[in-house]
Amino acid sequence: MKKKIRILGIALAFVLLRPAGAACQGMPVYDNTNFISMTKSLIESAKQTSELLKTVEFLKEQKENIMKVSDVVKQLRVVKNMADNNRRMIDIVNRDLREILNSPFIKAEEVSRVSNSFNAIIENSLSDLDFIEQILSNDYLKMTDAERTVLLKEKEMKSLEMVAEIEAKTRRYREVIAFREMQDIINSREIKY
């Protein structure tokens, strides 16, 4: 009996000390309804992912379109600025050149030189406008919009330089006229001793 109690005690200790997870684990249960709902949710997720990819592609295309429109707007702004600069140059030449050339203090041999210097700037400006028209009217040298915009910006800076040059020449000729007028006043004054 001692032996039976000892075996029973060992068996009882073995049962009580055995891990609970191993004791409760049984045959896995396979639930068909859970599998079907999981498959449906995976299919729905795949559809949503597909729609998201389409949306990403659409947004990329729209970004490219916006960039193209932005480049065109920049080009138009540059062309408008250049047209304004040319209009300013022509106004300066029409208004100030006539005043300079009609001055009695500009000598006859200087008239053609003054006129030619202003005409050279205006002709250069007009040739730049023709070049810009060619750039914008056809696919000039297979340029991208960004390259075209850079080229137009360079031409805009050149037109600003031409406006500054015409204004400087006008100012210089006015100073020459003012100097000669003062020189004439000094030379023609009556001397009182």
Secondary structure by P-SEA (a helix, b strand, c coil): caaaaaaaaaaaaaaaaccccccccccbbbbaaaaaaaaaaaaaaaaaaaaaaaaaaaaaaaaaaaaaaaaaaaaaaaaaaaaaaaaaaaaaaaccaaaaaacccccccaaaaaaaaaaaaaaaaaaaaaaaaaaaacccccccaaaaaaaaaaaaaaaaaaaaaaaaaaaaaaaaaaaaaaaaaaaaccccc
